[in-house]
Amino acid sequence: MSAEGLRAVDGLKLPEEYRTLLRPGETETDFCGNAHHLPRFFYEISSWQEAHEIRLAPHFTLAELMLVDCREARLLVSQFPHYVPCAIVLLAKFLEDFRREVDAPVFISANGGYRSPAHQISGAKSIHAWGTAANIYRVGDTFLSDAKSIEKYRAIAASLGPAVFVRPFGSERVQTDDHLHIDLGFASLTPREWSEAS
């Protein structure tokens, strides 16, 4: 199933229990104190089967970019529908470009794609709450767990465009030592049929 069948919804019109967890359009500050609006528009996913069938790019299903564990809010883990920011399609396109450059399968960690603002890992301060970040733990047969592998693939990812940020190897907060963190910034996507005015 292609991404064309995805159903976009305005997060402000979701039931209150979802709005409380997803916080559509609310302002949040990042770790540097900069203010950003959380995603307002989401794709509604009706089941895990649908998530596994929807290809956002030739080599990436939606399920790969929304797999989370028990640290996610219970409602967002155990019940459908699930909601993912519309900007996740931008991330999938970038990951497909990255896969083409490395000429090997790319593996996303659990909790390494979209995480809601209610997720216990960094919550709304994490760029993962925008659906524009991925943590890659393996490329082909190479596990990204040392400076050499992380820096090799970091250089390839960073070469794909100025909007791409890739954390360097290291143990500080803005670094990584056990995966490749790639993000496209605090991007959001408004579907054509929706207005941001209301």
N, C-alpha and C positions, 0 to 999 in steps of 0.2 A: 504494500500500500504506500502510495506517495504522500508527501507532506501536503499536497493540494487539498486533501480531505480534512485537514485540521479545522476545528471549529473555534473561532476566536470569541472571547467574552470580555466584557468590561468588568474588571475586578470590583469596581464600586457597586456593581449590581449583584454581586454574589451574596449568599446568605451571611448573616452576621458572624457566625462561627468561623467561616472561611476568611472574611474580611479582617477579623481580629488577628488571625495567624499570618495572613499574606500582606496585610497593611498596604493595600494598593494605593499608589500615588503619594504616600506619606513621605515626609522628609526624614532622612537619616544621615548622620555624619559618619564618615569613614574614620579609619584609625589616625588620620592626619588632621581631623577636625573639619574637613571639607563637607559641605552639604550636598546631598543628591536625593532625587525623588525615586523611591522604590517603584518597580514596574507596576503599571496599572492594567495593562492588557495581557491576557493569558490565553493559551490554548487549553481547551478542556479535553481531558483524556478519560475515556470511559472504562478502560480495563487494562490490565497488564498485557493481555493478548494484543490489544490495539497498539500499545506502546512498543511492543516487539515487532509489530507488522509495519509501523510507520517508518519509512526511511527518510530522514532529514537530508541525507546525502548518500551517494552510492554505497559507502562503507560504514555508515553510522545510523543506527536506529535510535528512535527517541528514548527507548528504554535505557540505553547505555548512558544517556545524559541526565537521567532523573532517578538513578538508583541510589537510595539512601537507606540507612539502618535505623535502629531504635532510638537514635538521638534526634530524629525528626519528630515533630508534633504528632501525637497518636492519630488524630483525625487525618492528617496528610499522609500517613503511612498505611493505615489499615482500611480506609474506605475510599471508594471511588464515587464521583469523579476526582481525578487529580488535576492540578492546574500548574502549568509551566509558563514562564514569561515568553512572550512572542519572540524576543531577541535570541532565543535559543537556536533559531534557524541560522543566525549570523555565525554563532559559534560552530555549528555543524559544518558550515561552508568553509570556515577557516581550518577546521580539523581535517576536512577532506583535502584541502590544499597541502597541509602539513604531511598527510599520509602519502600523497603523490610525491612530495620531495624526498621523503625517507624511503619510499618504495618498500614499505613493510606495514603489517597490521599495527594499529595503535590501540592500546588498552587503557580505558578510563577507570580510575579507582572508584570503589563504592564511596559515596559522599564527594566524589570528585567532579561532578557536574553541577546541576542545579540543586541548591539547598534553600529552603524557605527562610524568611526572616526569623521564624520561630525555631529553627534548627539550633541545637546546643553548641555546635562548632562555630563560633564567631557571630552567629545570628545575622541581624540586618547589617552589621558593619562589614560583612564579607561580600566581596564582589560576586561570589557564587549566588547570592540572593538575586542578582540581575539575570542569571542564566547565561552569563558571558564569560565564564571561567571554566577551565578543565584542569584536573590533576591527572597526569599520565604516569602510570607506574611501570609501563613496559612498552618498548618499541621492537617489534619482531621478537627475537630471542633475547634481547638485552633488557635486563631489569635496571631501572634508573635509581641506583642506590649508592652512587659514588660520584666524585667530582668529575671524573673523565666522561662518564656517560651523560650526566646531566648537562655539562657544559657543551658537549658535542651537539646534542639535540636542541639545546637552548639557542645556539648560534643559527641552526637551520630554521627554527621557528621564528626567531627575531628577524630573519632576512625576508620574511613574507610580507612585511609592510609596517608602516610607522604606527598604526593603531595597536599593534601587538606588543604586550608587555610579557616578558618571561623572567621569572625570578632566578637570580644567580644561585650557585651552590653555596651553602653555608648554614650556620645554625642560628642566625638571628631571625627576628620576626619576619623581615621582608626577604628572607632567603629560604632555601629548601635543601634537604639532604636525603630525601627518600622518594622523590617524584619530580616530575617536570610540571611546574605551575605555569599555565598560559592564560592570559585574559585579554579581553578587548575593551576594557574600561567599562564605565557605567553607561553602557549603551541601552537604549530602549527602542522598541518598535511599536508603532501605532498602526494597526491594520487600516487599509484604505477606507473601509466602510464605517469606521468609528471616528468620533470627534473628541478632541481633548478639551473642548470648551465646556461640556456639561459635567 
